[in-house]
Amino acid sequence: MTESIQPTTKLPRLRMFRDNPVTMKELRSRMRGRRAFVVLTIYLGVMSLLITLIYLAYASSSNQPYGPDPRQAGKVVFAAVVGVEVLLAIFIAPAFTAGAITGEKERQTFDLLRTTLLPANWFVMGKLQSALGYVLLLIVASIPLQSIAFLLGGLSWEELVVSQIIIVIAAVTFAIFGLFCSASLRSTLAASVATFGGAIFFTLGLPVIFLLMTGFLGPLFFTTSTLSWVAEAALAYGAFVLMAFNLPATLIASEVFLLEENTLFFFKQNFGGHQFWFFSPWLLFVVIYLLLARLFYWLTVRRVRRVAKS
Amino acid sequence: MATIIETQGLTKQYGDLTALNELDLQIEEGAVFGFIGPNGAGKTTTMRILTTLLRPTSGKAWVAGHSVTDDPRGVRRAIGYMPDFFGVYEDMKVWEYLDFFAACYEIPVNARSGMVDDLLALVDLQHKKEAYVESLSRGMKQRLCLARTLTHDPQVLILDEPASGLDPRARIEIRELLRELKNMGKTIFFSSHILSEVADVCTSIGIVEAGRLVAHGDMTEMKKQLRTHRLIQIRTLGDVTPLQEYLLTRPYIQSINGTADLELPPDTLRIDFSGDDAALSDLLAGLVGQGLPIIAFSEETGDLEDVFLQVTKGIVN
């Protein structure tokens, strides 16, 4: 791949997305044969079964004389679909990209590509587009299942839109993180371990660290009751930012704020008589994850572009 | 003829190991240059530097006037590179493979279809256009790989061991293709450790050993320069002693292997002769003039392997 990110022929940026040969090749290979459609069918089948089981379990546990409250049932179905999509974003999207570049190295095609005129950022974008293309197909294919929640009621369009934005951005970021690991390591196995390690750290590790910090540091702050309103506000902001690094926490907190505070974007909080504006967690999440995605994309392109010294 | 590939003091070190040591090379446009050396001599390292895949420790190199370190994109536009392995994409058809690489070389989409057909015709793979790449034989894959290097019509082809691992028929096919590419005006820089492969096709050769260029020049000149010693087998009727005694009186005879040599029949002598063709003719005339009962007089067809062994003798270890 070429030295400069901008090719000398100044190819329009749009062409990188539209006419990318790597995207075309990858999608052609991925969608060829029955494999892609079998995976899609199994995915939708499992999801349908899960929703049915969850609905039946909820219906049998409700003690309403006329069956379960459809609004509550709609929320439960929606939560189940979002839960599956979260797993898709955290584990499946990076699984497609973790082997994307190491696979080229293992097939010994990486050097062939590096001697062509294909710019490094085109190569990385091609790999990303093709991986996300399939993941987005899975997410879009599950929308009809989500619409069951609409039929049952109890779900607002804001909940649906915000959840889909969060999941898609998470999928993009985790996919780019997978590409970064793939560009940095030599084998697909090592890249997969690193990718899943990072994804698990962001999903499970951060909440654990947060809980430990709260457990150890909390008593120091809160038992003395001497915490000033400034420190309280700072802690609240810190907790919000930390929460916005975590996908499940962001989804849950955004839903809570949407229902409790009835706000989609901002809300006010009072500390010692002073009012502070807070962003809804999903907005912070979007900003943080887009920045992380940009950083990992840049690092990946740098790695791919680098000329070997040994 | 203009110089199309040039290196000056090209050096590559991996820690304490010097893989390439002050390589100075000049290759003319349109030449078929055979880069000869045993495994580990520095051939692939040189090629990886020339194809911008590896940064040299010191020294400079240019391909088609573009510096490999300062203008890698210019170099990549000018070269077609075939490594010593064949990278296979699964689930890819032959035409898709060529179309993909053509797209990577920014060939417009409307020009690709005709170009793919032309290239497949050149390497005689039209009948495999819709076949999957992984289903091709090794020889076919190698030809397809060669077609891939031509998608952007480069001036220079850099081929690392193009005939390695192929059966004799496939080797001949590759050799024929190289001749055809030479006729098309391409400059071909290819490596090999099988010297007989090089002899038929090359216009010039370079012999590299332990990272150093030990010989470099026009093919016929090299043969002439290096083949100073010829091995002549002389068979006689009966005892070889009179023949041996006569040969000792003649000039240009460096040594005589006779009856003690187990490889030779008892009625045959092998002489190490350092004269030219005229001197050899004189020798034969002298033998016949002496009335010696000669029944066979022939030069051993020493090939470039001997040349190579001669040139590199003492450099290794």
Chai-1 contact restraints between the chains, C-beta under 6 A:
chainA,res_idxA,chainB,res_idxB,connection_type,confidence,min_distance_angstrom,max_distance_angstrom,comment,restraint_id
A,T2,B,R73,contact,1.0,0.0,6.0,A-B,restraint_1
A,E3,B,P72,contact,1.0,0.0,6.0,A-B,restraint_2
A,T8,B,R73,contact,1.0,0.0,6.0,A-B,restraint_3
A,P21,B,F100,contact,1.0,0.0,6.0,A-B,restraint_4
A,P21,B,A103,contact,1.0,0.0,6.0,A-B,restraint_5
A,P21,B,C104,contact,1.0,0.0,6.0,A-B,restraint_6
A,K25,B,F100,contact,1.0,0.0,6.0,A-B,restraint_7
A,S29,B,D91,contact,1.0,0.0,6.0,A-B,restraint_8
A,R32,B,D91,contact,1.0,0.0,6.0,A-B,restraint_9
A,R107,B,G87,contact,1.0,0.0,6.0,A-B,restraint_10
A,Q108,B,F85,contact,1.0,0.0,6.0,A-B,restraint_11
A,Q108,B,G87,contact,1.0,0.0,6.0,A-B,restraint_12
A,T109,B,G87,contact,1.0,0.0,6.0,A-B,restraint_13
A,D111,B,L53,contact,1.0,0.0,6.0,A-B,restraint_14
A,D111,B,P83,contact,1.0,0.0,6.0,A-B,restraint_15
A,L112,B,G87,contact,1.0,0.0,6.0,A-B,restraint_16
A,T115,B,T51,contact,1.0,0.0,6.0,A-B,restraint_17
A,T115,B,R76,contact,1.0,0.0,6.0,A-B,restraint_18
A,T115,B,Y81,contact,1.0,0.0,6.0,A-B,restraint_19
A,T116,B,C104,contact,1.0,0.0,6.0,A-B,restraint_20
A,T116,B,Y105,contact,1.0,0.0,6.0,A-B,restraint_21
A,L117,B,R76,contact,1.0,0.0,6.0,A-B,restraint_22
A,L117,B,Y105,contact,1.0,0.0,6.0,A-B,restraint_23
A,L117,B,E106,contact,1.0,0.0,6.0,A-B,restraint_24
A,L118,B,C104,contact,1.0,0.0,6.0,A-B,restraint_25
A,V307,B,R55,contact,1.0,0.0,6.0,A-B,restraint_26
A,A308,B,L54,contact,1.0,0.0,6.0,A-B,restraint_27
A,K309,B,R55,contact,1.0,0.0,6.0,A-B,restraint_28
A,S310,B,Y14,contact,1.0,0.0,6.0,A-B,restraint_29
